[in-house]
Amino acid sequence: MSASTPFALLANATSILWAEVPTWPAAEFICATAAELKRGARLCAWFGLPDGSGTCLVAVLAFDADNTLAVGRSEPFSGSYPALTLLHPQAHLFEREVWEQHGLTPEGHPWLKPVRRTSGNAPANGEFFRVHGSEVHEVAVGPVHAGIIEPGHFRFQCAGEEVLFLEIALGYQHRGVEEALAGGPHRATMSQMETAAGDTTIAHATAYATVMEALAGTEAPLHAQWLRAMALELERLANHAGDIGALANDVAFLPTSSACGRIRGEFLNLTALICGNRFGRGLVRPGGCGQDLEPGRGAQLIERLETALAEAEQAVAWFWEAASVRARFENVGTVFPAQAASIGLVGPAARACGLVRDVRYDHPAAWHRFAQAPVAVWPSGDVFARARVRSLEMQRSGEYLREQVAAPAEGDLRSELAPPAPNTFAVALVEGWRGEVCHAAVSDDAGRFRRYKIIDPSFHNWSGLALALRGAAISDFPICNKSFNLSYCGFDL
């Protein structure tokens, strides 16, 4: 598919000179991008880059079947361009974000409003879509929620108990991570990457380290790649266990809820065994890893892992054997495969709709070139499928970890990196536990970050939650929301 594309082709975790990225006038660039999306490409990133008195649009496309990425850009311009969203809904949030950040107007966009703010530091409430009718009513939830839940607003249009439309407004924190990264890397950059989405520390840190290695024209030693891959699966295990426990809690199935809450902690403690931090901070560094897993601690890790996996298997078995759980999950919050492909879902949310979409399989880089976990797919697209995919991935992550600890890669843990190459574009995709984490960087004449773009999987997937609620009962919102379990802070970068 990708062989005849006019875009520049590159593999995951590699770089290309900025001057070699194909450039078109804005309207032609839109046409070229639309043509590739029509042929089945997927939009990984779409962002603006200030250039002189105008802004360049940059597109990163994924040709999953060919294990290939493609990049292209527009000439600098200002004003407007023909919207991609009308024919390719997966572009709708990307185009709203570019309009918000750079003032480039996607003409014909069906619902153009800010992604994160209206002006200055104002929250992104704006005008909400309304369904009119004598018996239609609105239900507003948030942005302030109970406990430690981050701010997000959900506006339901309902007819009785049936949800006709759900609009989701996020971005109330105005974190400014990408703005802080400009001109970097700085002393704080690594910490900012590890906390872009705190429950996805390993995935974001790995994507950043890989971008830095690509800009330096090298990669981490194999031993470090091996250790990063294991930490990524431990992160997946911990979060999937937590999600299954939370789903059980939402339907009042307390045995699995209580057990998984504790088991999640056991998986987090295994990450702490490797690096001293339960979320993996301090482990991944550009050029390698900050800590190693010696044979003694490796044996301890596998012993404790076996216990946690056995307990998780039992807790999940209780879950699936309960008819009450299946009755609440099956045919609830369904997203159909065509919808999932159209809006660009990634990760377990996509695989639960039958889409074989996994960076470890489609765009293997680093250690995943040598060892992969099988892709877990379920076809029904409902809450049951999203929970089922998580339970399957827990089994496969466990099997992967057993294999890797038994046959560790040898060699150095870390290598010195050359300075980042000037005027270069680099991109890295990592399959985090929520799905595809994409980092892209453009360096300037001095090798500093001219632009650094982060796309957390939640940016792709919040639209899936909105679709899942259409035609559902509003009382199903909590389990639908938990079945996606998306990040507020990962969206607000």
C-alpha positions, 0 to 999 in steps of 0.5 A: 500500500505504502510503496507509491505514497508521495510522503516520505517513508520511515520505520518506527523509531527512526529519523529523517532530515527535515529538508527531506520531508515532502512539502506541498502548498496547503491545499495540495497537502490536504489532498495528498493526506486525504488520498492516503487516508482513503487508501487505508492509512491511519493518522498518528499525528497532525500538528502545527509548526510555526515557521516565519510568518505562517505555520506548517501542518505536519502529518504522520501516517501509519501504514499498519499492513506494511509496518511503515510510517510516512511523514509530510508537511505543508508550506507555511501559511495562515488563514484556512484550509479545507477540513479533513474531518468531513471525510475522515472523522479521525482528524476532527480533534487534531484539526480543532487542536491546530485551530486552537493553537495556531489559528489555522481554520479547517473550513467545513469542520462540522463542530469547530470549537477549542479542544482545551480552552476558549481564550487565555486560561478559560475552560473549554466549555464553549457552546455545547451541541443540543438536541431539541424536542419537547421531551429531550433533557440535558444532564451535565456531569462534572467538571468537578468530580468526587475524590481524586478524579481529574476535571472533565465535563460530560454533557448528555442529551437524553430522551428519558433514560436513553442517551441521544448524544454525549459531548465531552469537554476536557482540558481544564488544567492547561498543563502546558507540557508541550509548550515547556518542552520547546527549546529542550531538552531541559533539565526538567524534560525527563520528569515532564515525560515521565509525568505526561500521564503518570500511569503510563510512565514507562510508555511515555519515557520509552517514546521520548528516549527513543526519539532522542536516540533516533535524533542521535542516529543510534539506539539503546543497547539490547540489554536496555531494550530488553529491560524496557520491554519487560517494564512496559508489560509490568505497566500493562499488567498493573493497569489492566488488573486495576481496570478489571477490579474497577469494572467489577466494583461498578457492577457490585461484584466485590470478590474480583474488585477487592482482589484486583485492587490488591493484585494491581499493587503487587504488579506495581511492586514488581516495577519497584523491585526493578527501579525503586519506583512503583510507576517506573520513574528513573528506569528509562533514560535516553541511551538506555536504562537507569537501573539493571535487573541482576540475576538475583532480583530477576529470580525474585521477580519471577517468583513474585510474578507467578504468585500475582499471575495465579491470583489474578487468574483466579480473580478474573475467573470469578468475574467471568463465571458470574452471570450477573457480570456478563448480563451487565457487560454484554451488548452495553456500550457497543462501538462497531468495527467501522466506527472504531476504524473511522474515528481512529481508535487505538489500543484495547479499545480498538482491539475490542472492536475486532481491529488488529491494531498493536504497535508491538505487532504493526510497527515493532521497534527495539526489543519487539523486533525480537520478541512479541506478545500475541495480539489479543482481539475480541469482536463485539465492541462492547463493555464485555469485549473491552474487559475481555481484551484486558484479561487476555492481555494480562495472560499474554503479558505474563507469558512474555515476562516469563520468557524474557526473564528466563533468557535475558539479553546481555551487554551494556545497560547504557551508551553515551548519546551523540548530541541530537542532529540539527534540522531533523524529524524523529518519530517513535510509537510505543504500545502503552497499556491504553494504546499507541503513544506517539512522540514526534520531534523537529530539531532546530539548527542547534539540535534543540526542540523546535517542536515536540508533539505528544499524542497520548492514546486517550486523544484518539479514544475519548470519541469512542466513549461518546459513541459507545453511549449513543442509544445506551441508558444513562445509567450505563455511563459509569461502566462504559467510562471505566471500560475505556478508562481514559486519561484526562491529563494525557489529553491535556498536554 
